[in-house]
Amino acid sequence: MDLNLPPKVTDRAFARLGEIGAGKDGKALRVAVEGGGCSGFQYDIALDAPDDGDLVLEGAGEKVVIDEVSLPFLTGATIDFTEELIGARFVIDNPNASSSCGCGTSFSM
């Protein structure tokens, strides 16, 4: 894993954050990796204030933050926003995941 390859955020994801007013009150989209889920690890995506030590990705006046513990799991990943018939959501294309569950929120390495 090349730890120098930071995660990327698409313009579409930053635009959606702007539409929902994510930056109000100093909030950002926090993307974290936690143990659990049906495949071993799961993504936790929430609006939260940035903390010291977070990687901050900025675009279109919005921010996405990733904590130091989660960062190695998200090296080279792409954070996007998608709208489909089943709903709209932030999605993560993670090249480090060897498999994922059907809903895309859980993965293994």
MODELLER restraints for C-alpha pairs under 7 A, 6 or more apart:
rsr = mdl.restraints
at = mdl.atoms
rsr.add(forms.Gaussian(group=physical.xy_distance, feature=features.Distance(at['CA:3:A'], at['CA:72:A']), mean=6.51, stdev=0.5))
rsr.add(forms.Gaussian(group=physical.xy_distance, feature=features.Distance(at['CA:3:A'], at['CA:75:A']), mean=6.00, stdev=0.5))
rsr.add(forms.Gaussian(group=physical.xy_distance, feature=features.Distance(at['CA:5:A'], at['CA:75:A']), mean=5.79, stdev=0.5))
rsr.add(forms.Gaussian(group=physical.xy_distance, feature=features.Distance(at['CA:5:A'], at['CA:76:A']), mean=5.26, stdev=0.5))
rsr.add(forms.Gaussian(group=physical.xy_distance, feature=features.Distance(at['CA:6:A'], at['CA:75:A']), mean=5.37, stdev=0.5))
rsr.add(forms.Gaussian(group=physical.xy_distance, feature=features.Distance(at['CA:6:A'], at['CA:76:A']), mean=5.49, stdev=0.5))
rsr.add(forms.Gaussian(group=physical.xy_distance, feature=features.Distance(at['CA:7:A'], at['CA:74:A']), mean=6.12, stdev=0.5))
rsr.add(forms.Gaussian(group=physical.xy_distance, feature=features.Distance(at['CA:7:A'], at['CA:75:A']), mean=5.47, stdev=0.5))
rsr.add(forms.Gaussian(group=physical.xy_distance, feature=features.Distance(at['CA:7:A'], at['CA:76:A']), mean=4.77, stdev=0.5))
rsr.add(forms.Gaussian(group=physical.xy_distance, feature=features.Distance(at['CA:7:A'], at['CA:77:A']), mean=4.68, stdev=0.5))
rsr.add(forms.Gaussian(group=physical.xy_distance, feature=features.Distance(at['CA:7:A'], at['CA:78:A']), mean=5.72, stdev=0.5))
rsr.add(forms.Gaussian(group=physical.xy_distance, feature=features.Distance(at['CA:8:A'], at['CA:77:A']), mean=6.26, stdev=0.5))
rsr.add(forms.Gaussian(group=physical.xy_distance, feature=features.Distance(at['CA:8:A'], at['CA:78:A']), mean=4.74, stdev=0.5))
rsr.add(forms.Gaussian(group=physical.xy_distance, feature=features.Distance(at['CA:8:A'], at['CA:79:A']), mean=6.12, stdev=0.5))
rsr.add(forms.Gaussian(group=physical.xy_distance, feature=features.Distance(at['CA:9:A'], at['CA:78:A']), mean=5.72, stdev=0.5))
rsr.add(forms.Gaussian(group=physical.xy_distance, feature=features.Distance(at['CA:9:A'], at['CA:79:A']), mean=4.70, stdev=0.5))
rsr.add(forms.Gaussian(group=physical.xy_distance, feature=features.Distance(at['CA:9:A'], at['CA:80:A']), mean=6.14, stdev=0.5))
rsr.add(forms.Gaussian(group=physical.xy_distance, feature=features.Distance(at['CA:10:A'], at['CA:79:A']), mean=6.32, stdev=0.5))
rsr.add(forms.Gaussian(group=physical.xy_distance, feature=features.Distance(at['CA:10:A'], at['CA:80:A']), mean=5.35, stdev=0.5))
rsr.add(forms.Gaussian(group=physical.xy_distance, feature=features.Distance(at['CA:12:A'], at['CA:80:A']), mean=6.53, stdev=0.5))
rsr.add(forms.Gaussian(group=physical.xy_distance, feature=features.Distance(at['CA:12:A'], at['CA:81:A']), mean=6.01, stdev=0.5))
rsr.add(forms.Gaussian(group=physical.xy_distance, feature=features.Distance(at['CA:13:A'], at['CA:80:A']), mean=4.90, stdev=0.5))
rsr.add(forms.Gaussian(group=physical.xy_distance, feature=features.Distance(at['CA:13:A'], at['CA:81:A']), mean=4.70, stdev=0.5))
rsr.add(forms.Gaussian(group=physical.xy_distance, feature=features.Distance(at['CA:14:A'], at['CA:59:A']), mean=6.13, stdev=0.5))
rsr.add(forms.Gaussian(group=physical.xy_distance, feature=features.Distance(at['CA:14:A'], at['CA:60:A']), mean=6.22, stdev=0.5))
rsr.add(forms.Gaussian(group=physical.xy_distance, feature=features.Distance(at['CA:14:A'], at['CA:62:A']), mean=6.11, stdev=0.5))
rsr.add(forms.Gaussian(group=physical.xy_distance, feature=features.Distance(at['CA:15:A'], at['CA:60:A']), mean=6.94, stdev=0.5))
rsr.add(forms.Gaussian(group=physical.xy_distance, feature=features.Distance(at['CA:17:A'], at['CA:62:A']), mean=6.61, stdev=0.5))
rsr.add(forms.Gaussian(group=physical.xy_distance, feature=features.Distance(at['CA:18:A'], at['CA:62:A']), mean=6.48, stdev=0.5))
rsr.add(forms.Gaussian(group=physical.xy_distance, feature=features.Distance(at['CA:22:A'], at['CA:28:A']), mean=5.97, stdev=0.5))
rsr.add(forms.Gaussian(group=physical.xy_distance, feature=features.Distance(at['CA:22:A'], at['CA:47:A']), mean=6.85, stdev=0.5))
rsr.add(forms.Gaussian(group=physical.xy_distance, feature=features.Distance(at['CA:23:A'], at['CA:62:A']), mean=5.80, stdev=0.5))
rsr.add(forms.Gaussian(group=physical.xy_distance, feature=features.Distance(at['CA:26:A'], at['CA:49:A']), mean=6.05, stdev=0.5))
rsr.add(forms.Gaussian(group=physical.xy_distance, feature=features.Distance(at['CA:27:A'], at['CA:47:A']), mean=6.02, stdev=0.5))
rsr.add(forms.Gaussian(group=physical.xy_distance, feature=features.Distance(at['CA:27:A'], at['CA:48:A']), mean=5.10, stdev=0.5))
rsr.add(forms.Gaussian(group=physical.xy_distance, feature=features.Distance(at['CA:27:A'], at['CA:49:A']), mean=4.53, stdev=0.5))
rsr.add(forms.Gaussian(group=physical.xy_distance, feature=features.Distance(at['CA:28:A'], at['CA:47:A']), mean=5.47, stdev=0.5))
rsr.add(forms.Gaussian(group=physical.xy_distance, feature=features.Distance(at['CA:28:A'], at['CA:48:A']), mean=5.46, stdev=0.5))
rsr.add(forms.Gaussian(group=physical.xy_distance, feature=features.Distance(at['CA:28:A'], at['CA:49:A']), mean=5.85, stdev=0.5))
rsr.add(forms.Gaussian(group=physical.xy_distance, feature=features.Distance(at['CA:28:A'], at['CA:50:A']), mean=6.60, stdev=0.5))
rsr.add(forms.Gaussian(group=physical.xy_distance, feature=features.Distance(at['CA:28:A'], at['CA:62:A']), mean=6.96, stdev=0.5))
rsr.add(forms.Gaussian(group=physical.xy_distance, feature=features.Distance(at['CA:28:A'], at['CA:63:A']), mean=4.99, stdev=0.5))
rsr.add(forms.Gaussian(group=physical.xy_distance, feature=features.Distance(at['CA:28:A'], at['CA:64:A']), mean=5.41, stdev=0.5))
rsr.add(forms.Gaussian(group=physical.xy_distance, feature=features.Distance(at['CA:28:A'], at['CA:65:A']), mean=6.49, stdev=0.5))
rsr.add(forms.Gaussian(group=physical.xy_distance, feature=features.Distance(at['CA:29:A'], at['CA:45:A']), mean=6.91, stdev=0.5))
rsr.add(forms.Gaussian(group=physical.xy_distance, feature=features.Distance(at['CA:29:A'], at['CA:46:A']), mean=5.76, stdev=0.5))
rsr.add(forms.Gaussian(group=physical.xy_distance, feature=features.Distance(at['CA:29:A'], at['CA:47:A']), mean=4.67, stdev=0.5))
rsr.add(forms.Gaussian(group=physical.xy_distance, feature=features.Distance(at['CA:29:A'], at['CA:48:A']), mean=6.30, stdev=0.5))
rsr.add(forms.Gaussian(group=physical.xy_distance, feature=features.Distance(at['CA:29:A'], at['CA:63:A']), mean=6.41, stdev=0.5))
rsr.add(forms.Gaussian(group=physical.xy_distance, feature=features.Distance(at['CA:29:A'], at['CA:64:A']), mean=4.62, stdev=0.5))
rsr.add(forms.Gaussian(group=physical.xy_distance, feature=features.Distance(at['CA:29:A'], at['CA:65:A']), mean=6.13, stdev=0.5))
rsr.add(forms.Gaussian(group=physical.xy_distance, feature=features.Distance(at['CA:30:A'], at['CA:45:A']), mean=5.62, stdev=0.5))
rsr.add(forms.Gaussian(group=physical.xy_distance, feature=features.Distance(at['CA:30:A'], at['CA:46:A']), mean=5.30, stdev=0.5))
rsr.add(forms.Gaussian(group=physical.xy_distance, feature=features.Distance(at['CA:30:A'], at['CA:47:A']), mean=5.81, stdev=0.5))
rsr.add(forms.Gaussian(group=physical.xy_distance, feature=features.Distance(at['CA:30:A'], at['CA:48:A']), mean=5.93, stdev=0.5))
rsr.add(forms.Gaussian(group=physical.xy_distance, feature=features.Distance(at['CA:30:A'], at['CA:64:A']), mean=5.83, stdev=0.5))
rsr.add(forms.Gaussian(group=physical.xy_distance, feature=features.Distance(at['CA:30:A'], at['CA:65:A']), mean=4.84, stdev=0.5))
rsr.add(forms.Gaussian(group=physical.xy_distance, feature=features.Distance(at['CA:30:A'], at['CA:66:A']), mean=5.93, stdev=0.5))
rsr.add(forms.Gaussian(group=physical.xy_distance, feature=features.Distance(at['CA:31:A'], at['CA:43:A']), mean=6.89, stdev=0.5))
rsr.add(forms.Gaussian(group=physical.xy_distance, feature=features.Distance(at['CA:31:A'], at['CA:44:A']), mean=5.87, stdev=0.5))
rsr.add(forms.Gaussian(group=physical.xy_distance, feature=features.Distance(at['CA:31:A'], at['CA:45:A']), mean=4.76, stdev=0.5))
rsr.add(forms.Gaussian(group=physical.xy_distance, feature=features.Distance(at['CA:31:A'], at['CA:46:A']), mean=6.91, stdev=0.5))
rsr.add(forms.Gaussian(group=physical.xy_distance, feature=features.Distance(at['CA:31:A'], at['CA:65:A']), mean=6.35, stdev=0.5))
rsr.add(forms.Gaussian(group=physical.xy_distance, feature=features.Distance(at['CA:31:A'], at['CA:66:A']), mean=5.42, stdev=0.5))
rsr.add(forms.Gaussian(group=physical.xy_distance, feature=features.Distance(at['CA:32:A'], at['CA:43:A']), mean=5.71, stdev=0.5))
rsr.add(forms.Gaussian(group=physical.xy_distance, feature=features.Distance(at['CA:32:A'], at['CA:44:A']), mean=5.04, stdev=0.5))
rsr.add(forms.Gaussian(group=physical.xy_distance, feature=features.Distance(at['CA:32:A'], at['CA:45:A']), mean=6.47, stdev=0.5))
rsr.add(forms.Gaussian(group=physical.xy_distance, feature=features.Distance(at['CA:32:A'], at['CA:66:A']), mean=6.08, stdev=0.5))
rsr.add(forms.Gaussian(group=physical.xy_distance, feature=features.Distance(at['CA:32:A'], at['CA:67:A']), mean=6.70, stdev=0.5))
rsr.add(forms.Gaussian(group=physical.xy_distance, feature=features.Distance(at['CA:32:A'], at['CA:70:A']), mean=5.42, stdev=0.5))
rsr.add(forms.Gaussian(group=physical.xy_distance, feature=features.Distance(at['CA:33:A'], at['CA:41:A']), mean=6.61, stdev=0.5))
rsr.add(forms.Gaussian(group=physical.xy_distance, feature=features.Distance(at['CA:33:A'], at['CA:42:A']), mean=5.69, stdev=0.5))
rsr.add(forms.Gaussian(group=physical.xy_distance, feature=features.Distance(at['CA:33:A'], at['CA:43:A']), mean=4.75, stdev=0.5))
rsr.add(forms.Gaussian(group=physical.xy_distance, feature=features.Distance(at['CA:33:A'], at['CA:44:A']), mean=6.06, stdev=0.5))
rsr.add(forms.Gaussian(group=physical.xy_distance, feature=features.Distance(at['CA:33:A'], at['CA:70:A']), mean=5.10, stdev=0.5))
rsr.add(forms.Gaussian(group=physical.xy_distance, feature=features.Distance(at['CA:34:A'], at['CA:41:A']), mean=5.63, stdev=0.5))
rsr.add(forms.Gaussian(group=physical.xy_distance, feature=features.Distance(at['CA:34:A'], at['CA:42:A']), mean=5.38, stdev=0.5))
rsr.add(forms.Gaussian(group=physical.xy_distance, feature=features.Distance(at['CA:34:A'], at['CA:43:A']), mean=6.36, stdev=0.5))
rsr.add(forms.Gaussian(group=physical.xy_distance, feature=features.Distance(at['CA:34:A'], at['CA:44:A']), mean=6.97, stdev=0.5))
rsr.add(forms.Gaussian(group=physical.xy_distance, feature=features.Distance(at['CA:35:A'], at['CA:41:A']), mean=4.50, stdev=0.5))
rsr.add(forms.Gaussian(group=physical.xy_distance, feature=features.Distance(at['CA:35:A'], at['CA:42:A']), mean=6.23, stdev=0.5))
rsr.add(forms.Gaussian(group=physical.xy_distance, feature=features.Distance(at['CA:36:A'], at['CA:42:A']), mean=5.86, stdev=0.5))
rsr.add(forms.Gaussian(group=physical.xy_distance, feature=features.Distance(at['CA:37:A'], at['CA:106:A']), mean=5.27, stdev=0.5))
rsr.add(forms.Gaussian(group=physical.xy_distance, feature=features.Distance(at['CA:38:A'], at['CA:101:A']), mean=6.83, stdev=0.5))
rsr.add(forms.Gaussian(group=physical.xy_distance, feature=features.Distance(at['CA:38:A'], at['CA:106:A']), mean=6.19, stdev=0.5))
rsr.add(forms.Gaussian(group=physical.xy_distance, feature=features.Distance(at['CA:39:A'], at['CA:100:A']), mean=6.30, stdev=0.5))
rsr.add(forms.Gaussian(group=physical.xy_distance, feature=features.Distance(at['CA:39:A'], at['CA:101:A']), mean=6.35, stdev=0.5))
rsr.add(forms.Gaussian(group=physical.xy_distance, feature=features.Distance(at['CA:39:A'], at['CA:106:A']), mean=5.43, stdev=0.5))
rsr.add(forms.Gaussian(group=physical.xy_distance, feature=features.Distance(at['CA:39:A'], at['CA:107:A']), mean=4.80, stdev=0.5))
rsr.add(forms.Gaussian(group=physical.xy_distance, feature=features.Distance(at['CA:39:A'], at['CA:108:A']), mean=5.20, stdev=0.5))
rsr.add(forms.Gaussian(group=physical.xy_distance, feature=features.Distance(at['CA:40:A'], at['CA:106:A']), mean=6.92, stdev=0.5))
rsr.add(forms.Gaussian(group=physical.xy_distance, feature=features.Distance(at['CA:40:A'], at['CA:107:A']), mean=6.13, stdev=0.5))
rsr.add(forms.Gaussian(group=physical.xy_distance, feature=features.Distance(at['CA:40:A'], at['CA:108:A']), mean=5.35, stdev=0.5))
rsr.add(forms.Gaussian(group=physical.xy_distance, feature=features.Distance(at['CA:41:A'], at['CA:106:A']), mean=5.51, stdev=0.5))
rsr.add(forms.Gaussian(group=physical.xy_distance, feature=features.Distance(at['CA:41:A'], at['CA:107:A']), mean=5.29, stdev=0.5))
rsr.add(forms.Gaussian(group=physical.xy_distance, feature=features.Distance(at['CA:41:A'], at['CA:108:A']), mean=5.95, stdev=0.5))
rsr.add(forms.Gaussian(group=physical.xy_distance, feature=features.Distance(at['CA:42:A'], at['CA:105:A']), mean=5.52, stdev=0.5))
rsr.add(forms.Gaussian(group=physical.xy_distance, feature=features.Distance(at['CA:42:A'], at['CA:106:A']), mean=4.12, stdev=0.5))
rsr.add(forms.Gaussian(group=physical.xy_distance, feature=features.Distance(at['CA:42:A'], at['CA:107:A']), mean=6.11, stdev=0.5))
rsr.add(forms.Gaussian(group=physical.xy_distance, feature=features.Distance(at['CA:43:A'], at['CA:105:A']), mean=5.46, stdev=0.5))
rsr.add(forms.Gaussian(group=physical.xy_distance, feature=features.Distance(at['CA:43:A'], at['CA:106:A']), mean=6.40, stdev=0.5))
rsr.add(forms.Gaussian(group=physical.xy_distance, feature=features.Distance(at['CA:50:A'], at['CA:65:A']), mean=6.32, stdev=0.5))
rsr.add(forms.Gaussian(group=physical.xy_distance, feature=features.Distance(at['CA:53:A'], at['CA:67:A']), mean=6.74, stdev=0.5))
rsr.add(forms.Gaussian(group=physical.xy_distance, feature=features.Distance(at['CA:53:A'], at['CA:68:A']), mean=6.45, stdev=0.5))
rsr.add(forms.Gaussian(group=physical.xy_distance, feature=features.Distance(at['CA:54:A'], at['CA:65:A']), mean=5.94, stdev=0.5))
rsr.add(forms.Gaussian(group=physical.xy_distance, feature=features.Distance(at['CA:54:A'], at['CA:66:A']), mean=5.37, stdev=0.5))
rsr.add(forms.Gaussian(group=physical.xy_distance, feature=features.Distance(at['CA:54:A'], at['CA:67:A']), mean=4.52, stdev=0.5))
rsr.add(forms.Gaussian(group=physical.xy_distance, feature=features.Distance(at['CA:54:A'], at['CA:68:A']), mean=6.02, stdev=0.5))
rsr.add(forms.Gaussian(group=physical.xy_distance, feature=features.Distance(at['CA:55:A'], at['CA:65:A']), mean=5.51, stdev=0.5))
rsr.add(forms.Gaussian(group=physical.xy_distance, feature=features.Distance(at['CA:55:A'], at['CA:66:A']), mean=5.17, stdev=0.5))
rsr.add(forms.Gaussian(group=physical.xy_distance, feature=features.Distance(at['CA:55:A'], at['CA:67:A']), mean=6.35, stdev=0.5))
rsr.add(forms.Gaussian(group=physical.xy_distance, feature=features.Distance(at['CA:56:A'], at['CA:63:A']), mean=6.45, stdev=0.5))
rsr.add(forms.Gaussian(group=physical.xy_distance, feature=features.Distance(at['CA:56:A'], at['CA:64:A']), mean=5.86, stdev=0.5))
rsr.add(forms.Gaussian(group=physical.xy_distance, feature=features.Distance(at['CA:56:A'], at['CA:65:A']), mean=4.64, stdev=0.5))
rsr.add(forms.Gaussian(group=physical.xy_distance, feature=features.Distance(at['CA:56:A'], at['CA:66:A']), mean=6.77, stdev=0.5))
rsr.add(forms.Gaussian(group=physical.xy_distance, feature=features.Distance(at['CA:57:A'], at['CA:63:A']), mean=5.59, stdev=0.5))
rsr.add(forms.Gaussian(group=physical.xy_distance, feature=features.Distance(at['CA:57:A'], at['CA:64:A']), mean=5.11, stdev=0.5))
rsr.add(forms.Gaussian(group=physical.xy_distance, feature=features.Distance(at['CA:57:A'], at['CA:65:A']), mean=6.25, stdev=0.5))
rsr.add(forms.Gaussian(group=physical.xy_distance, feature=features.Distance(at['CA:58:A'], at['CA:64:A']), mean=6.48, stdev=0.5))
rsr.add(forms.Gaussian(group=physical.xy_distance, feature=features.Distance(at['CA:73:A'], at['CA:96:A']), mean=6.89, stdev=0.5))
rsr.add(forms.Gaussian(group=physical.xy_distance, feature=features.Distance(at['CA:74:A'], at['CA:94:A']), mean=6.48, stdev=0.5))
rsr.add(forms.Gaussian(group=physical.xy_distance, feature=features.Distance(at['CA:76:A'], at['CA:95:A']), mean=6.66, stdev=0.5))
rsr.add(forms.Gaussian(group=physical.xy_distance, feature=features.Distance(at['CA:77:A'], at['CA:92:A']), mean=6.64, stdev=0.5))
rsr.add(forms.Gaussian(group=physical.xy_distance, feature=features.Distance(at['CA:77:A'], at['CA:93:A']), mean=5.52, stdev=0.5))
rsr.add(forms.Gaussian(group=physical.xy_distance, feature=features.Distance(at['CA:77:A'], at['CA:94:A']), mean=4.39, stdev=0.5))
rsr.add(forms.Gaussian(group=physical.xy_distance, feature=features.Distance(at['CA:77:A'], at['CA:95:A']), mean=6.09, stdev=0.5))
rsr.add(forms.Gaussian(group=physical.xy_distance, feature=features.Distance(at['CA:78:A'], at['CA:92:A']), mean=5.64, stdev=0.5))
rsr.add(forms.Gaussian(group=physical.xy_distance, feature=features.Distance(at['CA:78:A'], at['CA:93:A']), mean=5.08, stdev=0.5))
rsr.add(forms.Gaussian(group=physical.xy_distance, feature=features.Distance(at['CA:78:A'], at['CA:94:A']), mean=6.55, stdev=0.5))
rsr.add(forms.Gaussian(group=physical.xy_distance, feature=features.Distance(at['CA:79:A'], at['CA:90:A']), mean=6.97, stdev=0.5))
rsr.add(forms.Gaussian(group=physical.xy_distance, feature=features.Distance(at['CA:79:A'], at['CA:91:A']), mean=5.87, stdev=0.5))
rsr.add(forms.Gaussian(group=physical.xy_distance, feature=features.Distance(at['CA:79:A'], at['CA:92:A']), mean=4.65, stdev=0.5))
rsr.add(forms.Gaussian(group=physical.xy_distance, feature=features.Distance(at['CA:79:A'], at['CA:93:A']), mean=6.55, stdev=0.5))
rsr.add(forms.Gaussian(group=physical.xy_distance, feature=features.Distance(at['CA:80:A'], at['CA:90:A']), mean=5.60, stdev=0.5))
rsr.add(forms.Gaussian(group=physical.xy_distance, feature=features.Distance(at['CA:80:A'], at['CA:91:A']), mean=5.25, stdev=0.5))
rsr.add(forms.Gaussian(group=physical.xy_distance, feature=features.Distance(at['CA:80:A'], at['CA:92:A']), mean=6.27, stdev=0.5))
rsr.add(forms.Gaussian(group=physical.xy_distance, feature=features.Distance(at['CA:81:A'], at['CA:89:A']), mean=5.68, stdev=0.5))
rsr.add(forms.Gaussian(group=physical.xy_distance, feature=features.Distance(at['CA:81:A'], at['CA:90:A']), mean=4.26, stdev=0.5))
rsr.add(forms.Gaussian(group=physical.xy_distance, feature=features.Distance(at['CA:81:A'], at['CA:91:A']), mean=5.82, stdev=0.5))
rsr.add(forms.Gaussian(group=physical.xy_distance, feature=features.Distance(at['CA:82:A'], at['CA:88:A']), mean=5.55, stdev=0.5))
rsr.add(forms.Gaussian(group=physical.xy_distance, feature=features.Distance(at['CA:82:A'], at['CA:89:A']), mean=5.62, stdev=0.5))
rsr.add(forms.Gaussian(group=physical.xy_distance, feature=features.Distance(at['CA:82:A'], at['CA:90:A']), mean=6.30, stdev=0.5))
rsr.add(forms.Gaussian(group=physical.xy_distance, feature=features.Distance(at['CA:82:A'], at['CA:91:A']), mean=6.93, stdev=0.5))
rsr.add(forms.Gaussian(group=physical.xy_distance, feature=features.Distance(at['CA:83:A'], at['CA:89:A']), mean=6.65, stdev=0.5))
rsr.add(forms.Gaussian(group=physical.xy_distance, feature=features.Distance(at['CA:96:A'], at['CA:109:A']), mean=6.24, stdev=0.5))
rsr.add(forms.Gaussian(group=physical.xy_distance, feature=features.Distance(at['CA:97:A'], at['CA:107:A']), mean=6.00, stdev=0.5))
rsr.add(forms.Gaussian(group=physical.xy_distance, feature=features.Distance(at['CA:97:A'], at['CA:108:A']), mean=5.53, stdev=0.5))
rsr.add(forms.Gaussian(group=physical.xy_distance, feature=features.Distance(at['CA:97:A'], at['CA:109:A']), mean=4.74, stdev=0.5))
rsr.add(forms.Gaussian(group=physical.xy_distance, feature=features.Distance(at['CA:98:A'], at['CA:108:A']), mean=5.74, stdev=0.5))
rsr.add(forms.Gaussian(group=physical.xy_distance, feature=features.Distance(at['CA:98:A'], at['CA:109:A']), mean=4.96, stdev=0.5))
rsr.add(forms.Gaussian(group=physical.xy_distance, feature=features.Distance(at['CA:99:A'], at['CA:107:A']), mean=5.63, stdev=0.5))
rsr.add(forms.Gaussian(group=physical.xy_distance, feature=features.Distance(at['CA:99:A'], at['CA:108:A']), mean=5.44, stdev=0.5))
rsr.add(forms.Gaussian(group=physical.xy_distance, feature=features.Distance(at['CA:100:A'], at['CA:106:A']), mean=5.61, stdev=0.5))
rsr.add(forms.Gaussian(group=physical.xy_distance, feature=features.Distance(at['CA:100:A'], at['CA:107:A']), mean=3.99, stdev=0.5))
rsr.add(forms.Gaussian(group=physical.xy_distance, feature=features.Distance(at['CA:100:A'], at['CA:108:A']), mean=6.27, stdev=0.5))
rsr.add(forms.Gaussian(group=physical.xy_distance, feature=features.Distance(at['CA:101:A'], at['CA:107:A']), mean=6.22, stdev=0.5))
